[in-house]
Amino acid sequence: MARMFIHPVTGEMTRYPELRREQGVASPRQRKDTRVHNPTPKELKGKAKIGMVMKEFKKGTLRSGSGKKVINPAQAKAIALAEGRKVGAKIPYKGGKNR
């Protein structure tokens, strides 16, 4: 059986969650997560590296491992993410069946 409480205004016996709703207090499910993630210097360095690589691609100076010029945007993104991971950015790998 649920615990009963006396309502402060009406004096009626009431359940605690109902009392909280009347007072305007949000339940734990309704509360939004207010935690703020402050990126570490390593993460900031990784993001900067990704930006630098994409800028190289836009200029037309980005080269792949074999030395050829990169003209495919998807390949440029892959290179940028790989280099960002090397520097320390927290970038998840593409999910797949084998991983």
Steps between C-alpha positions, in 0.01 A plus 500: 500500500626848413594741775247774561569860595289791618463765231633834637221716355186288502589271789395193303691174504690472174777303338846653475536509116171689467618753755822551304307557177286768663807678631645511149802279575603291203522126542839337429380392155396854409829658610743569219860398523684821585852358512738692275787324327815709497728365229852407601799660328553173313146510361538864398823415323324218312217726388749761382684234300177393329432862407852542360470189283161605360641844426784334306239306302309817413821669385588196292829421676390187690686187392436135586762257629607408148563867416201547268278807535173429683196610298232288667334673801426165667867407483594841644264445793648156562853642501395784732336265750794261494748781565275641773495161674880484487523837674245404767149603393227272632345393171322165487579263218223413258296217650479172316444129537868423539569746779 
